[in-house]
């Protein structure tokens, strides 16, 4: 019996580490679940990719980058899209995240809206 307990106790401990509690609060904010964190990471990746596409479609970007070396252009693009990736998810609600997880078309729309609301502010920030 003791051997069985010695085997099951570590397994139970490891499995209990995988559980999450929904609605756990820390101070005045609700702690995000693992699913929300994964959803947000996926949204950030999609936002970064959309940012690069949108940035390359802006005529002013082409004009501004003509005098830059490829390395400078890449650094500025990384700075702008990094800013967008960090700020755009603030425009995404939990309902949007849930919808994006289920519907790829909705995900594209949500990402596109979040990028378009954020990219101009990040470009202005990078230019300063």
N, CA, C and O atoms as a GROMACS GRO file, in nm:
protein
  512
    1UNK      N    1   0.082  -0.119   0.000
    1UNK     CA    2   0.000   0.000   0.000
    1UNK      C    3   0.087   0.125   0.000
    1UNK      O    4   0.056   0.222  -0.070
    2UNK      N    5   0.195   0.124   0.078
    2UNK     CA    6   0.283   0.240   0.084
    2UNK      C    7   0.351   0.263  -0.051
    2UNK      O    8   0.374   0.377  -0.089
    3UNK      N    9   0.383   0.154  -0.124
    3UNK     CA   10   0.446   0.168  -0.255
    3UNK      C   11   0.349   0.234  -0.354
    3UNK      O   12   0.388   0.320  -0.433
    4UNK      N   13   0.224   0.194  -0.347
    4UNK     CA   14   0.122   0.252  -0.434
    4UNK      C   15   0.105   0.400  -0.406
    4UNK      O   16   0.095   0.481  -0.499
    5UNK      N   17   0.103   0.436  -0.279
    5UNK     CA   18   0.092   0.576  -0.240
    5UNK      C   19   0.215   0.655  -0.285
    5UNK      O   20   0.203   0.769  -0.330
    6UNK      N   21   0.332   0.594  -0.274
    6UNK     CA   22   0.456   0.660  -0.314
    6UNK      C   23   0.459   0.686  -0.465
    6UNK      O   24   0.522   0.781  -0.510
    7UNK      N   25   0.392   0.601  -0.542
    7UNK     CA   26   0.387   0.619  -0.687
    7UNK      C   27   0.278   0.719  -0.726
    7UNK      O   28   0.300   0.804  -0.813
    8UNK      N   29   0.162   0.710  -0.663
    8UNK     CA   30   0.048   0.794  -0.699
    8UNK      C   31   0.062   0.939  -0.651
    8UNK      O   32   0.013   1.030  -0.717
    9UNK      N   33   0.127   0.961  -0.540
    9UNK     CA   34   0.140   1.097  -0.486
    9UNK      C   35   0.214   1.190  -0.582
    9UNK      O   36   0.165   1.300  -0.609
   10UNK      N   37   0.331   1.153  -0.636
   10UNK     CA   38   0.398   1.242  -0.731
   10UNK      C   39   0.317   1.264  -0.859
   10UNK      O   40   0.316   1.374  -0.915
   11UNK      N   41   0.249   1.159  -0.905
   11UNK     CA   42   0.167   1.173  -1.026
   11UNK      C   43   0.053   1.272  -1.000
   11UNK      O   44   0.025   1.357  -1.084
   12UNK      N   45  -0.011   1.260  -0.886
   12UNK     CA   46  -0.119   1.352  -0.852
   12UNK      C   47  -0.067   1.495  -0.840
   12UNK      O   48  -0.134   1.590  -0.882
   13UNK      N   49   0.051   1.511  -0.785
   13UNK     CA   50   0.110   1.643  -0.771
   13UNK      C   51   0.139   1.705  -0.907
   13UNK      O   52   0.111   1.823  -0.930
   14UNK      N   53   0.196   1.625  -0.997
   14UNK     CA   54   0.226   1.674  -1.131
   14UNK      C   55   0.099   1.710  -1.205
   14UNK      O   56   0.092   1.815  -1.269
   15UNK      N   57  -0.002   1.625  -1.198
   15UNK     CA   58  -0.127   1.652  -1.267
   15UNK      C   59  -0.200   1.773  -1.208
   15UNK      O   60  -0.265   1.846  -1.282
   16UNK      N   61  -0.191   1.794  -1.081
   16UNK     CA   62  -0.258   1.909  -1.021
   16UNK      C   63  -0.190   2.039  -1.062
   16UNK      O   64  -0.254   2.144  -1.059
   17UNK      N   65  -0.065   2.033  -1.101
   17UNK     CA   66   0.005   2.153  -1.148
   17UNK      C   67  -0.048   2.198  -1.284
   17UNK      O   68  -0.030   2.314  -1.322
   18UNK      N   69  -0.113   2.108  -1.358
   18UNK     CA   70  -0.165   2.141  -1.490
   18UNK      C   71  -0.303   2.205  -1.485
   18UNK      O   72  -0.350   2.256  -1.586
   19UNK      N   73  -0.366   2.204  -1.371
   19UNK     CA   74  -0.501   2.260  -1.363
   19UNK      C   75  -0.494   2.410  -1.347
   19UNK      O   76  -0.396   2.465  -1.296
   20UNK      N   77  -0.600   2.477  -1.392
   20UNK     CA   78  -0.610   2.620  -1.376
   20UNK      C   79  -0.742   2.652  -1.308
   20UNK      O   80  -0.838   2.575  -1.316
   21UNK      N   81  -0.745   2.765  -1.242
   21UNK     CA   82  -0.870   2.806  -1.180
   21UNK      C   83  -0.918   2.931  -1.250
   21UNK      O   84  -0.844   3.028  -1.263
   22UNK      N   85  -1.039   2.928  -1.295
   22UNK     CA   86  -1.097   3.043  -1.363
   22UNK      C   87  -1.152   3.137  -1.258
   22UNK      O   88  -1.219   3.096  -1.164
   23UNK      N   89  -1.123   3.265  -1.277
   23UNK     CA   90  -1.176   3.365  -1.186
   23UNK      C   91  -1.090   3.391  -1.065
   23UNK      O   92  -1.132   3.464  -0.976
   24UNK      N   93  -0.972   3.334  -1.058
   24UNK     CA   94  -0.882   3.362  -0.947
   24UNK      C   95  -0.843   3.508  -0.956
   24UNK      O   96  -0.803   3.556  -1.062
   25UNK      N   97  -0.854   3.578  -0.847
   25UNK     CA   98  -0.822   3.720  -0.853
   25UNK      C   99  -0.693   3.750  -0.780
   25UNK      O  100  -0.661   3.688  -0.679
   26UNK      N  101  -0.620   3.845  -0.835
   26UNK     CA  102  -0.499   3.895  -0.774
   26UNK      C  103  -0.519   4.045  -0.760
   26UNK      O  104  -0.515   4.117  -0.860
   27UNK      N  105  -0.541   4.091  -0.641
   27UNK     CA  106  -0.571   4.233  -0.623
   27UNK      C  107  -0.707   4.264  -0.682
   27UNK      O  108  -0.809   4.209  -0.639
   28UNK      N  109  -0.709   4.353  -0.782
   28UNK     CA  110  -0.835   4.389  -0.844
   28UNK      C  111  -0.850   4.334  -0.985
   28UNK      O  112  -0.951   4.361  -1.051
   29UNK      N  113  -0.750   4.257  -1.032
   29UNK     CA  114  -0.760   4.203  -1.168
   29UNK      C  115  -0.778   4.053  -1.164
   29UNK      O  116  -0.740   3.987  -1.067
   30UNK      N  117  -0.838   4.000  -1.268
   30UNK     CA  118  -0.857   3.857  -1.278
   30UNK      C  119  -0.736   3.797  -1.348
   30UNK      O  120  -0.693   3.846  -1.453
   31UNK      N  121  -0.680   3.690  -1.290
   31UNK     CA  122  -0.564   3.626  -1.349
   31UNK      C  123  -0.607   3.552  -1.476
   31UNK      O  124  -0.709   3.483  -1.476
   32UNK      N  125  -0.530   3.567  -1.586
   32UNK     CA  126  -0.567   3.500  -1.710
   32UNK      C  127  -0.543   3.350  -1.700
   32UNK      O  128  -0.449   3.305  -1.634
   33UNK      N  129  -0.629   3.275  -1.764
   33UNK     CA  130  -0.612   3.130  -1.767
   33UNK      C  131  -0.507   3.095  -1.870
   33UNK      O  132  -0.466   3.180  -1.950
   34UNK      N  133  -0.463   2.971  -1.869
   34UNK     CA  134  -0.364   2.926  -1.966
   34UNK      C  135  -0.419   2.938  -2.107
   34UNK      O  136  -0.345   2.972  -2.200
   35UNK      N  137  -0.547   2.911  -2.125
   35UNK     CA  138  -0.609   2.922  -2.257
   35UNK      C  139  -0.608   3.065  -2.305
   35UNK      O  140  -0.580   3.091  -2.422
   36UNK      N  141  -0.638   3.159  -2.216
   36UNK     CA  142  -0.636   3.301  -2.253
   36UNK      C  143  -0.494   3.345  -2.290
   36UNK      O  144  -0.475   3.422  -2.384
   37UNK      N  145  -0.396   3.295  -2.215
   37UNK     CA  146  -0.258   3.331  -2.244
   37UNK      C  147  -0.215   3.277  -2.380
   37UNK      O  148  -0.147   3.347  -2.455
   38UNK      N  149  -0.253   3.153  -2.411
   38UNK     CA  150  -0.220   3.096  -2.542
   38UNK      C  151  -0.292   3.172  -2.652
   38UNK      O  152  -0.234   3.198  -2.758
   39UNK      N  153  -0.418   3.206  -2.628
   39UNK     CA  154  -0.494   3.282  -2.726
   39UNK      C  155  -0.431   3.417  -2.751
   39UNK      O  156  -0.422   3.461  -2.866
   40UNK      N  157  -0.386   3.482  -2.647
   40UNK     CA  158  -0.322   3.613  -2.661
   40UNK      C  159  -0.190   3.600  -2.735
   40UNK      O  160  -0.156   3.686  -2.817
   41UNK      N  161  -0.114   3.494  -2.708
   41UNK     CA  162   0.012   3.473  -2.779
   41UNK      C  163  -0.014   3.452  -2.928
   41UNK      O  164   0.058   3.506  -3.012
   42UNK      N  165  -0.116   3.374  -2.961
   42UNK     CA  166  -0.151   3.351  -3.102
   42UNK      C  167  -0.196   3.481  -3.168
   42UNK      O  168  -0.160   3.508  -3.283
   43UNK      N  169  -0.273   3.561  -3.096
   43UNK     CA  170  -0.318   3.689  -3.150
   43UNK      C  171  -0.199   3.781  -3.174
   43UNK      O  172  -0.193   3.849  -3.277
   44UNK      N  173  -0.103   3.784  -3.082
   44UNK     CA  174   0.015   3.870  -3.098
   44UNK      C  175   0.096   3.830  -3.222
   44UNK      O  176   0.145   3.916  -3.294
   45UNK      N  177   0.109   3.700  -3.245
   45UNK     CA  178   0.182   3.652  -3.363
   45UNK      C  179   0.109   3.696  -3.490
   45UNK      O  180   0.172   3.744  -3.584
   46UNK      N  181  -0.023   3.678  -3.492
   46UNK     CA  182  -0.102   3.718  -3.608
   46UNK      C  183  -0.097   3.869  -3.628
   46UNK      O  184  -0.090   3.917  -3.741
   47UNK      N  185  -0.100   3.943  -3.519
   47UNK     CA  186  -0.093   4.090  -3.526
   47UNK      C  187   0.042   4.133  -3.584
   47UNK      O  188   0.047   4.224  -3.666
   48UNK      N  189   0.149   4.070  -3.541
   48UNK     CA  190   0.281   4.106  -3.593
   48UNK      C  191   0.289   4.080  -3.743
   48UNK      O  192   0.340   4.164  -3.818
   49UNK      N  193   0.239   3.966  -3.787
   49UNK     CA  194   0.241   3.934  -3.930
   49UNK      C  195   0.156   4.033  -4.010
   49UNK      O  196   0.197   4.079  -4.116
   50UNK      N  197   0.038   4.066  -3.958
   50UNK     CA  198  -0.050   4.163  -4.025
   50UNK      C  199   0.015   4.301  -4.027
   50UNK      O  200   0.000   4.374  -4.124
   51UNK      N  201   0.085   4.337  -3.922
   51UNK     CA  202   0.153   4.466  -3.915
   51UNK      C  203   0.256   4.479  -4.026
   51UNK      O  204   0.263   4.582  -4.092
   52UNK      N  205   0.336   4.377  -4.046
   52UNK     CA  206   0.438   4.379  -4.151
   52UNK      C  207   0.372   4.399  -4.287
   52UNK      O  208   0.418   4.479  -4.368
   53UNK      N  209   0.263   4.328  -4.311
   53UNK     CA  210   0.190   4.342  -4.438
   53UNK      C  211   0.134   4.482  -4.454
   53UNK      O  212   0.151   4.545  -4.559
   54UNK      N  213   0.068   4.532  -4.348
   54UNK     CA  214   0.009   4.666  -4.355
   54UNK      C  215   0.116   4.772  -4.374
   54UNK      O  216   0.098   4.865  -4.452
   55UNK      N  217   0.226   4.759  -4.302
   55UNK     CA  218   0.334   4.856  -4.311
   55UNK      C  219   0.389   4.862  -4.454
   55UNK      O  220   0.416   4.970  -4.506
   56UNK      N  221   0.406   4.746  -4.514
   56UNK     CA  222   0.458   4.742  -4.651
   56UNK      C  223   0.358   4.793  -4.754
   56UNK      O  224   0.396   4.821  -4.868
   57UNK      N  225   0.231   4.807  -4.717
   57UNK     CA  226   0.129   4.861  -4.807
   57UNK      C  227   0.111   5.012  -4.793
   57UNK      O  228   0.035   5.072  -4.869
   58UNK      N  229   0.180   5.074  -4.699
   58UNK     CA  230   0.167   5.218  -4.678
   58UNK      C  231   0.267   5.290  -4.770
   58UNK      O  232   0.388   5.269  -4.759
   59UNK      N  233   0.216   5.374  -4.862
   59UNK     CA  234   0.306   5.444  -4.955
   59UNK      C  235   0.412   5.529  -4.883
   59UNK      O  236   0.526   5.536  -4.928
   60UNK      N  237   0.376   5.591  -4.773
   60UNK     CA  238   0.472   5.673  -4.699
   60UNK      C  239   0.587   5.587  -4.645
   60UNK      O  240   0.700   5.634  -4.634
   61UNK      N  241   0.558   5.462  -4.611
   61UNK     CA  242   0.662   5.372  -4.563
   61UNK      C  243   0.765   5.347  -4.674
   61UNK      O  244   0.885   5.349  -4.649
   62UNK      N  245   0.717   5.325  -4.796
   62UNK     CA  246   0.809   5.304  -4.908
   62UNK      C  247   0.896   5.427  -4.931
   62UNK      O  248   1.016   5.415  -4.956
   63UNK      N  249   0.836   5.544  -4.923
   63UNK     CA  250   0.911   5.668  -4.942
   63UNK      C  251   1.015   5.687  -4.832
   63UNK      O  252   1.130   5.721  -4.859
   64UNK      N  253   0.974   5.665  -4.710
   64UNK     CA  254   1.064   5.686  -4.595
   64UNK      C  255   1.179   5.586  -4.594
   64UNK      O  256   1.289   5.620  -4.549
   65UNK      N  257   1.156   5.466  -4.640
   65UNK     CA  258   1.260   5.363  -4.631
   65UNK      C  259   1.354   5.359  -4.751
   65UNK      O  260   1.448   5.280  -4.752
   66UNK      N  261   1.329   5.442  -4.851
   66UNK     CA  262   1.418   5.444  -4.968
   66UNK      C  263   1.560   5.485  -4.931
   66UNK      O  264   1.656   5.438  -4.993
   67UNK      N  265   1.574   5.570  -4.833
   67UNK     CA  266   1.707   5.618  -4.794
   67UNK      C  267   1.770   5.533  -4.684
   67UNK      O  268   1.882   5.560  -4.641
   68UNK      N  269   1.699   5.430  -4.638
   68UNK     CA  270   1.750   5.344  -4.531
   68UNK      C  271   1.821   5.223  -4.589
   68UNK      O  272   1.790   5.176  -4.699
   69UNK      N  273   1.918   5.175  -4.514
   69UNK     CA  274   1.980   5.048  -4.549
   69UNK      C  275   1.881   4.937  -4.514
   69UNK      O  276   1.789   4.960  -4.436
   70UNK      N  277   1.898   4.819  -4.571
   70UNK     CA  278   1.807   4.709  -4.536
   70UNK      C  279   1.805   4.680  -4.385
   70UNK      O  280   1.701   4.645  -4.330
   71UNK      N  281   1.919   4.694  -4.320
   71UNK     CA  282   1.925   4.669  -4.176
   71UNK      C  283   1.847   4.775  -4.100
   71UNK      O  284   1.773   4.743  -4.007
   72UNK      N  285   1.863   4.902  -4.139
   72UNK     CA  286   1.788   5.009  -4.074
   72UNK      C  287   1.638   4.989  -4.094
   72UNK      O  288   1.559   5.005  -4.001
   73UNK      N  289   1.600   4.955  -4.216
   73UNK     CA  290   1.458   4.933  -4.247
   73UNK      C  291   1.402   4.820  -4.161
   73UNK      O  292   1.292   4.832  -4.106
   74UNK      N  293   1.476   4.712  -4.150
   74UNK     CA  294   1.432   4.598  -4.070
   74UNK      C  295   1.422   4.635  -3.922
   74UNK      O  296   1.328   4.593  -3.854
   75UNK      N  297   1.517   4.714  -3.872
   75UNK     CA  298   1.514   4.755  -3.731
   75UNK      C  299   1.393   4.844  -3.701
   75UNK      O  300   1.327   4.826  -3.599
   76UNK      N  301   1.365   4.938  -3.789
   76UNK     CA  302   1.251   5.028  -3.768
   76UNK      C  303   1.120   4.948  -3.779
   76UNK      O  304   1.028   4.968  -3.701
   77UNK      N  305   1.114   4.858  -3.877
   77UNK     CA  306   0.995   4.774  -3.893
   77UNK      C  307   0.974   4.688  -3.769
   77UNK      O  308   0.861   4.674  -3.723
   78UNK      N  309   1.080   4.631  -3.716
   78UNK     CA  310   1.070   4.549  -3.594
   78UNK      C  311   1.023   4.633  -3.476
   78UNK      O  312   0.944   4.587  -3.394
   79UNK      N  313   1.072   4.757  -3.468
   79UNK     CA  314   1.031   4.846  -3.359
   79UNK      C  315   0.882   4.880  -3.370
   79UNK      O  316   0.808   4.875  -3.271
   80UNK      N  317   0.838   4.914  -3.491
   80UNK     CA  318   0.698   4.951  -3.511
   80UNK      C  319   0.607   4.832  -3.486
   80UNK      O  320   0.509   4.843  -3.412
   81UNK      N  321   0.638   4.719  -3.546
   81UNK     CA  322   0.551   4.602  -3.531
   81UNK      C  323   0.559   4.543  -3.390
   81UNK      O  324   0.463   4.481  -3.344
   82UNK      N  325   0.672   4.560  -3.323
   82UNK     CA  326   0.680   4.520  -3.182
   82UNK      C  327   0.586   4.603  -3.098
   82UNK      O  328   0.518   4.552  -3.009
   83UNK      N  329   0.583   4.732  -3.126
   83UNK     CA  330   0.491   4.823  -3.057
   83UNK      C  331   0.346   4.782  -3.084
   83UNK      O  332   0.265   4.775  -2.992
   84UNK      N  333   0.315   4.756  -3.210
   84UNK     CA  334   0.179   4.715  -3.246
   84UNK      C  335   0.143   4.584  -3.178
   84UNK      O  336   0.031   4.570  -3.127
   85UNK      N  337   0.235   4.489  -3.176
   85UNK     CA  338   0.208   4.359  -3.112
   85UNK      C  339   0.181   4.373  -2.963
   85UNK      O  340   0.104   4.295  -2.906
   86UNK      N  341   0.244   4.472  -2.900
   86UNK     CA  342   0.222   4.493  -2.757
   86UNK      C  343   0.094   4.572  -2.729
   86UNK      O  344   0.023   4.542  -2.633
   87UNK      N  345   0.065   4.672  -2.812
   87UNK     CA  346  -0.049   4.760  -2.784
   87UNK      C  347  -0.181   4.712  -2.844
   87UNK      O  348  -0.286   4.735  -2.785
   88UNK      N  349  -0.178   4.648  -2.959
   88UNK     CA  350  -0.302   4.607  -3.025
   88UNK      C  351  -0.386   4.509  -2.942
   88UNK      O  352  -0.508   4.520  -2.942
   89UNK      N  353  -0.325   4.414  -2.871
   89UNK     CA  354  -0.408   4.323  -2.792
   89UNK      C  355  -0.491   4.394  -2.684
   89UNK      O  356  -0.589   4.337  -2.635
   90UNK      N  357  -0.454   4.516  -2.648
   90UNK     CA  358  -0.535   4.591  -2.552
   90UNK      C  359  -0.670   4.627  -2.613
   90UNK      O  360  -0.765   4.660  -2.541
   91UNK      N  361  -0.680   4.622  -2.746
   91UNK     CA  362  -0.805   4.650  -2.816
   91UNK      C  363  -0.887   4.524  -2.841
   91UNK      O  364  -0.991   4.529  -2.906
   92UNK      N  365  -0.840   4.410  -2.790
   92UNK     CA  366  -0.907   4.283  -2.811
   92UNK      C  367  -0.971   4.238  -2.680
   92UNK      O  368  -0.904   4.229  -2.577
   93UNK      N  369  -1.101   4.212  -2.684
   93UNK     CA  370  -1.173   4.170  -2.564
   93UNK      C  371  -1.165   4.020  -2.546
   93UNK      O  372  -1.122   3.948  -2.636
   94UNK      N  373  -1.207   3.972  -2.431
   94UNK     CA  374  -1.211   3.828  -2.404
   94UNK      C  375  -1.310   3.759  -2.499
   94UNK      O  376  -1.286   3.646  -2.541
   95UNK      N  377  -1.418   3.826  -2.532
   95UNK     CA  378  -1.515   3.771  -2.626
   95UNK      C  379  -1.451   3.757  -2.764
   95UNK      O  380  -1.471   3.657  -2.832
   96UNK      N  381  -1.373   3.859  -2.803
   96UNK     CA  382  -1.302   3.852  -2.932
   96UNK      C  383  -1.204   3.735  -2.933
   96UNK      O  384  -1.194   3.664  -3.033
   97UNK      N  385  -1.134   3.714  -2.822
   97UNK     CA  386  -1.039   3.602  -2.814
   97UNK      C  387  -1.110   3.468  -2.829
   97UNK      O  388  -1.062   3.379  -2.900
   98UNK      N  389  -1.224   3.455  -2.763
   98UNK     CA  390  -1.300   3.331  -2.772
   98UNK      C  391  -1.350   3.309  -2.915
   98UNK      O  392  -1.345   3.198  -2.968
   99UNK      N  393  -1.399   3.416  -2.977
   99UNK     CA  394  -1.447   3.406  -3.115
   99UNK      C  395  -1.332   3.372  -3.209
   99UNK      O  396  -1.347   3.290  -3.298
  100UNK      N  397  -1.218   3.436  -3.188
  100UNK     CA  398  -1.101   3.412  -3.273
  100UNK      C  399  -1.052   3.268  -3.263
  100UNK      O  400  -1.001   3.212  -3.360
  101UNK      N  401  -1.068   3.207  -3.146
  101UNK     CA  402  -1.025   3.069  -3.128
  101UNK      C  403  -1.112   2.972  -3.208
  101UNK      O  404  -1.066   2.865  -3.248
  102UNK      N  405  -1.236   3.010  -3.232
  102UNK     CA  406  -1.330   2.922  -3.299
  102UNK      C  407  -1.340   2.950  -3.449
  102UNK      O  408  -1.348   2.856  -3.529
  103UNK      N  409  -1.339   3.077  -3.487
  103UNK     CA  410  -1.368   3.116  -3.624
  103UNK      C  411  -1.248   3.187  -3.689
  103UNK      O  412  -1.216   3.299  -3.652
  104UNK      N  413  -1.182   3.122  -3.786
  104UNK     CA  414  -1.066   3.183  -3.851
  104UNK      C  415  -1.099   3.314  -3.923
  104UNK      O  416  -1.016   3.405  -3.926
  105UNK      N  417  -1.216   3.325  -3.980
  105UNK     CA  418  -1.255   3.449  -4.048
  105UNK      C  419  -1.268   3.563  -3.948
  105UNK      O  420  -1.225   3.676  -3.974
  106UNK      N  421  -1.327   3.532  -3.834
  106UNK     CA  422  -1.340   3.634  -3.728
  106UNK      C  423  -1.202   3.672  -3.676
  106UNK      O  424  -1.178   3.789  -3.646
  107UNK      N  425  -1.113   3.575  -3.665
  107UNK     CA  426  -0.976   3.602  -3.617
  107UNK      C  427  -0.907   3.702  -3.710
  107UNK      O  428  -0.842   3.796  -3.664
  108UNK      N  429  -0.922   3.683  -3.840
  108UNK     CA  430  -0.860   3.774  -3.937
  108UNK      C  431  -0.917   3.915  -3.923
  108UNK      O  432  -0.843   4.013  -3.929
  109UNK      N  433  -1.047   3.925  -3.904
  109UNK     CA  434  -1.111   4.055  -3.887
  109UNK      C  435  -1.067   4.122  -3.758
  109UNK      O  436  -1.037   4.242  -3.757
  110UNK      N  437  -1.062   4.047  -3.650
  110UNK     CA  438  -1.022   4.100  -3.520
  110UNK      C  439  -0.878   4.150  -3.526
  110UNK      O  440  -0.847   4.259  -3.476
  111UNK      N  441  -0.790   4.071  -3.586
  111UNK     CA  442  -0.648   4.109  -3.598
  111UNK      C  443  -0.635   4.234  -3.685
  111UNK      O  444  -0.562   4.326  -3.650
  112UNK      N  445  -0.706   4.236  -3.797
  112UNK     CA  446  -0.699   4.350  -3.887
  112UNK      C  447  -0.746   4.478  -3.819
  112UNK      O  448  -0.682   4.583  -3.832
  113UNK      N  449  -0.855   4.471  -3.746
  113UNK     CA  450  -0.907   4.588  -3.674
  113UNK      C  451  -0.809   4.635  -3.566
  113UNK      O  452  -0.787   4.755  -3.550
  114UNK      N  453  -0.752   4.541  -3.493
  114UNK     CA  454  -0.658   4.576  -3.386
  114UNK      C  455  -0.533   4.644  -3.443
  114UNK      O  456  -0.483   4.740  -3.385
  115UNK      N  457  -0.484   4.593  -3.555
  115UNK     CA  458  -0.365   4.652  -3.617
  115UNK      C  459  -0.395   4.791  -3.670
  115UNK      O  460  -0.318   4.884  -3.649
  116UNK      N  461  -0.508   4.805  -3.740
  116UNK     CA  462  -0.540   4.935  -3.799
  116UNK      C  463  -0.562   5.042  -3.693
  116UNK      O  464  -0.536   5.160  -3.718
  117UNK      N  465  -0.611   5.003  -3.575
  117UNK     CA  466  -0.632   5.101  -3.467
  117UNK      C  467  -0.501   5.140  -3.399
  117UNK      O  468  -0.496   5.240  -3.328
  118UNK      N  469  -0.395   5.062  -3.419
  118UNK     CA  470  -0.271   5.082  -3.344
  118UNK      C  471  -0.153   5.126  -3.428
  118UNK      O  472  -0.065   5.196  -3.377
  119UNK      N  473  -0.148   5.089  -3.553
  119UNK     CA  474  -0.026   5.107  -3.633
  119UNK      C  475   0.016   5.253  -3.647
  119UNK      O  476   0.135   5.284  -3.639
  120UNK      N  477  -0.078   5.345  -3.667
  120UNK     CA  478  -0.042   5.486  -3.685
  120UNK      C  479   0.025   5.544  -3.561
  120UNK      O  480   0.121   5.620  -3.571
  121UNK      N  481  -0.026   5.508  -3.444
  121UNK     CA  482   0.034   5.557  -3.320
  121UNK      C  483   0.176   5.504  -3.304
  121UNK      O  484   0.265   5.575  -3.258
  122UNK      N  485   0.197   5.379  -3.341
  122UNK     CA  486   0.330   5.319  -3.327
  122UNK      C  487   0.428   5.376  -3.430
  122UNK      O  488   0.547   5.391  -3.400
  123UNK      N  489   0.380   5.407  -3.550
  123UNK     CA  490   0.466   5.470  -3.650
  123UNK      C  491   0.509   5.607  -3.598
  123UNK      O  492   0.627   5.643  -3.606
  124UNK      N  493   0.414   5.683  -3.547
  124UNK     CA  494   0.446   5.816  -3.494
  124UNK      C  495   0.545   5.805  -3.378
  124UNK      O  496   0.635   5.888  -3.365
  125UNK      N  497   0.528   5.705  -3.294
  125UNK     CA  498   0.617   5.683  -3.180
  125UNK      C  499   0.759   5.648  -3.227
  125UNK      O  500   0.857   5.695  -3.169
  126UNK      N  501   0.769   5.567  -3.331
  126UNK     CA  502   0.899   5.524  -3.383
  126UNK      C  503   0.972   5.637  -3.452
  126UNK      O  504   1.096   5.641  -3.452
  127UNK      N  505   0.897   5.729  -3.513
  127UNK     CA  506   0.958   5.839  -3.586
  127UNK      C  507   1.021   5.941  -3.491
  127UNK      O  508   1.119   6.008  -3.526
  128UNK      N  509   0.965   5.953  -3.372
  128UNK     CA  510   1.017   6.051  -3.274
  128UNK      C  511   1.157   6.021  -3.233
  128UNK      O  512   1.214   6.094  -3.152
   0.00000   0.00000   0.00000
